[in-house]
Amino acid sequence: MKFLNAEPFRIKVIEPIKKSTRPEREEWIKKADFNVFRLEAEQVYIDMITDSGTSAMSSNQWAGVMKGDESYAGSKSFYNLRNSVQDIMGFPYMQPTHQGRAADFIMSQLYAKKGGYILGNLHFDSFKGHAEIAGSIPVDLIIEEGRTANSNPHPFKGNMDIKKLQNFIKQHGSENIPLIIITITSNGNGGQPVSINNIRMVSVIAKANKIPLMIDAARFAENCYFIKMREEGYEDKTIKEIALELFSYADGCVMSSKKDGLVNIGGFICTRHEELFPAINQLAIINEGFVTYGGMSGRDLEALAIGLYEGVEEDYLEYRINQVAYLGEQLAKKGVPIILPTGGHGVYVDAQKFYPNIPQSEFPGQAMVVELFKTGGVRGVELGSCAFSKKNPETGKIIFPDLELVRLTVSRRVYTNRHMDVVVNALADVFERRNEMKGLKLIYEGPIISLRHFTAKFEPIS
Ligand SMILES: *Cc1c(COP(=O)(O)O)cnc(C)c1O
């Protein structure tokens, strides 16, 4: 075992990526108004903008694509997917959707009610938006250790704060809380895991108060691997055993297949409750498509049915989590300030510590993303003063977020550790030149501030 620590796959098909020169990249980023979302993907050497829908599929999945049954009603690929979900997650009822956010929408229609509080560890944007439209108030109750950029060593920074949960229910009454959602891993703070013990405790409280508990399962396999590595009593269990136990505590789940499903599109919603399934089916019919395809093609259903099994393979998860940890360790060795421990799907750099001289009004995170692209052709993403600022509705004054981060997300089965070395060396070079660096000026934003990062335009401050 000791020697067998490289990637648990070999490469059968390759996709060429282009190397470029610094002058070329300087021109491209200028044309893109200093916003990496405006670049053409071909101009990027190593793309770390997201881990969503960017996975490489296996030879078995591609074989499944050929076998995909494109029947409108009763597709064999639907039954194959349902079997995988029942086997791995244990939920009897599964409705496919075109993406995770469509499953979020159905969940909001089932549970969100006007004026109700929906409690979570850290809610993900797509559910939050749907819940708010339905008139609910999403509340984040993550533990304190999960809130700060502080590199404290807590092994499960995605955990829900049990005391806060109990107090909230006592204070507001369980009748005003239509739903609890636990997101695994916690995407909002860097893919930090939730312990199975925490999920069990939340479940006990939810049951005692007759509040349904749903899991946002986008990265459930990565979460289960962390449980196996870090939680007492789980070291000898298989990932599948852990997943089955974990989901047994919940009433259902929503899934974005674009993450741990190891496919490029798709999602689903599951429930244990037969009586809820007709409403789920009908919401799918009007928004997604007929019950047995839900906005997905038969080939995509088939690839997902296979991908779910590959996603819970331990050799794969060991490679996956260790690649992210490797990136973090190498960056930390070079002195780059990152959030520790690293989570499941990427490394988060503390841009405020990186550029203490650039104020948030001059977008230090965005400045780092731009300079990293110029230096190494690497595309990261800012999660700071551009993405997360708010406006005071009365004064119009900008309220900056507490954290100024840059996320380097690692796609699944796509890059080797040699690519990670390029990222490390490029960012270390940017870090060495940090004192010369200036910020950026925002010259255009769309009408909705919470979405402005996707289309914003910048100019360098000289
Ligand atoms: C990506 C994601 C979603 C939304 O899924 P899409 O497939 O992108 O629509 C929901 N929840 C979490 C935690 C996610 O990471």
PDBQT file of the ligand as one rigid body, heavy atoms in Angstrom, charges set to zero:
ROOT
HETATM    1  C1  LIG A 501     -23.788  23.308  -6.548  1.00  0.00    +0.000 C 
HETATM    2  C2  LIG A 501     -24.624  23.249  -5.371  1.00  0.00    +0.000 A 
HETATM    3  C3  LIG A 501     -26.026  23.395  -5.465  1.00  0.00    +0.000 A 
HETATM    4  C4  LIG A 501     -26.722  23.723  -6.765  1.00  0.00    +0.000 C 
HETATM    5  O1  LIG A 501     -26.525  22.753  -7.725  1.00  0.00    +0.000 OA
HETATM    6  P1  LIG A 501     -26.472  23.046  -9.293  1.00  0.00    +0.000 P 
HETATM    7  O2  LIG A 501     -26.334  21.675  -9.867  1.00  0.00    +0.000 OA
HETATM    8  O3  LIG A 501     -25.291  23.916  -9.563  1.00  0.00    +0.000 OA
HETATM    9  O4  LIG A 501     -27.751  23.698  -9.677  1.00  0.00    +0.000 OA
HETATM   10  C5  LIG A 501     -26.758  23.270  -4.306  1.00  0.00    +0.000 A 
HETATM   11  N1  LIG A 501     -26.165  23.042  -3.112  1.00  0.00    +0.000 NA
HETATM   12  C6  LIG A 501     -24.827  22.921  -2.990  1.00  0.00    +0.000 A 
HETATM   13  C7  LIG A 501     -24.231  22.663  -1.655  1.00  0.00    +0.000 C 
HETATM   14  C8  LIG A 501     -24.016  23.027  -4.109  1.00  0.00    +0.000 A 
HETATM   15  O5  LIG A 501     -22.698  22.926  -3.978  1.00  0.00    +0.000 OA
ENDROOT
TORSDOF 0
